[in-house]
């Protein structure tokens, strides 16, 4: 049976790192290792520093540390690039993340689910659905298992661009892959349909949520109601309003 869970808030993670000063300690240790030309510890400490700065919301410092590694001739690995791309996502520099991906592939570094999930999230930020689809296909090609976060990000990208048919295609692929779904993916697909008045598809998804015994929320209902409203299906909209009052 598919499970419908919650995704941990990135803001909560950043807040924890910033509040506890993890990023400051990790950054200081990385800079010390680089200044001492300690190659054995420079890579792991730099990776930890970039990751901690990114999670602490210090994206500029994360990318500066990434640049320092190149200046001190310390070779970046897969973890380095993933952490740097994550920092790009945080500061909404999605095009820079794609550039880092290009450098990563030129260096023949192996891609993994973490790196591809970050890239897809960056594409969501930049509303670049074609690139998001490319990375989703790449996951399948290199036999990397997709997660609900992957699919949700691609669906959200389609939603932002009102590509409702593509969002349904990705949602169907999610079910076929037997990936555990959650309400975030459902809401993104319903919103994509509701935003352009595709009320029948929106209602179909709402029924799918109900059949799966998932917990509906106001976002689900509001997106479906919006679709009914745009199509002039006011009776359906009223029915959804009544159902929403019962949750």
N, C-alpha and C positions, 0 to 999 in steps of 0.2 A: 504494500500500500504506500502511495506517495505521501510524503510529509510536507507540511506547509509551515515553514518556520520563519524566523525573523533574521535580518541581516544586522550585524553589529554596526552602530553608527560610527563612521570614520571620524566625525567630530569629537565623539567621546574618547576615542583612542588618542587623537591629537591633544585633547585637553589633559589627559592623564600624563602624557609625555612632557607637555609644557609645564604643568603644575609641579611635577616631581623633579624637573630639571634633568631628566635622563639625557636629553639631547646635548646639554652643555658638557656633561662628563664625557659622553661618547665623542663629541667633537674635539675636546681638549686632548683626549688620548690619541685620536687619529692624527691630529696636527703634530703632536710630540713624536709619534712613530715616523711620520713623513720627514720631519725636520732632522731626525737622527739617521735617516736613510736606512732604517731597519726594514729590509724587504720582507723578512719573515713575518713580521707583525703588521706591516703597513696595509696589506690588502684586507685582512679580516677586520682590523680596527677602522680602516676607512669605510669599509662596507657597513660596519655597525654605526659609524658616525653619520653617513649619508641617510641610512634608514631611520635613525633616531631623530635627526633634524627634520626629515620629511614628515614623520609621524607627530613631531612636536610643532608642526606648522611653520618651521624655519626653512622654507623651500629654497630661498636664496642661498643660505649657508650650505645646504645640501649640494646644490649645483656648483657652488664655489669649491667645495671640497672635492667634488668630482673632477673639476678642472685642475686642481692642484695635483691630483694623482698623475695626470698626463704630464704636467710640467716637471714633476720629479721623477719621471720615467717609471712610474709604478704601473704595471699592467692591470687593466680593469678586467674583471671576470663577469660571468653571467649575473651574479648577485649584485655587483656594482652597477651594471646597466639597469637592472630591474629597479633598484633603489633610486637611481637617478631619474628614470622614467616616471616612477611614482611621485617624485618631487615635482616633475613637470606637470603631472596631472593635478597636484595640489594647487599649483599657482596658475593653472589653466593655460599652460604653454604646450598645448597638444601638438603643435607642429614641431616643436623642438623634440618632443618625445618620439615622433616619427623619424626625425633625423638621427636620434640615438639608436633607434631600431635599425636604421640603415647601416650605421657604424658597427652595430652588434653583428649583423649578418655578414658584413665585410670581413670581420674578424673571425668568422666561422664559429661563433659561440653558439652553443646549443640552446634553443628556445625551450621554455617550459610553460606550464599553465599560469604561473605567477606573472611572467613577463607578458604573455598574451592577454591575460585578464586586465593588466594595467593598460596595455595599448588600446584595448576595446573601450575601457572606461575613458581614456583620453579622447577617443573618437566620439564618444557620447558627449563630452564637453564641447568638442568642436563641431558637433552635428555632422560628422563625416560618416554617413551610414555605409557608403561603398567600401571605405577602408575597414569599418567594423565587420562587414560581411567577409572581407578578404581575410582578416585575422581569424574569424570563426571557421572559415574553410580550411585555413592553415592548420588549426588545431586538429581537424579531422585527418588532414594529409600526413601530419607527423605523429599521428596516433596519441595525441595528448587529450586526456579526458576533460570534457567541458564541465563546468559547474553551473548551478543556477545563477550565480553572480554573472557569469559570462553571458548567458542568454538574456538575463534581465537588462544588462547594459546595452546589448544590441537592440532589444525591443524598445527600450527607452530612447535610443538614438532614432529609431524609426518613428516613434511617437512625436518627438520634437519636430521632425520634418514632415509630419502628417502622411507618412508612408504606411497607411494602415494595412494594406495588403501584404507588405513585406513583414510587418510586425506579426501578422497572423501566421505567415510562413515560418518565421523563427519560433513562434510559440508552438506550432505543430511539430517542428523539429525537436523542441525541448521534450515533448511528450514521447516522441518516437525513441529518443535516446534514453528514456526512463530516468532522466535526471530529476532529482527531487525538486518540485516546484515550490514557490512560496507566493504570498499575496503581492509582493512587489512586482513579480513577473506578470501576474494576472492583471494588476491595476494598470501597468504600462500598456498592455495589450488592449484592455477595455478603453483606456483613455485615447489610444491611437484611433480606435473605431469611433468612439463617441465624439471626438474632436471634429470629425468630418461628416457626422450625421449617419454613420453606418450603424444604425440602431439595432438591426437584426443580428449583426455579428456581435455587437456589444452585449446584447441580451443572451446570445448563445454562450458567450464566455461567462456571464454571471451565473447561468444555469450550470456550467461546468464547475465553477467554484463550489456551488451548492452541493452538487453530486459528489464532489470530492471531500465534502465535510470540512472545507476550509472556513476560516472565520472571515466573513465579509466585513468590510469597514466602510466608512463614509466616502472614502475616495472611490471605491468600486462603484457604489451607487451613484455618486455625483457624476462620474464619467458616463455611466449608462444613461442617466437622466438627461445629460447634455446631448447625447446622441439622439434620443427620442425627441427632445425639444427642437433640435435643428431639422429633424425630418417631419415635424408637425404631428408626431405621434403623442399627443398630450394625454390620451387615456393610459398608454403604457407608462408615461412619465409619472402620472398620479399613482399607478399601481406600485411603482418602484419607491415613490415617496412613502407610501403606506408601509411597505416592507422595511424601509430604512428606519422608520419610527419604532419598529419592533426589535431592532438589534441592541 
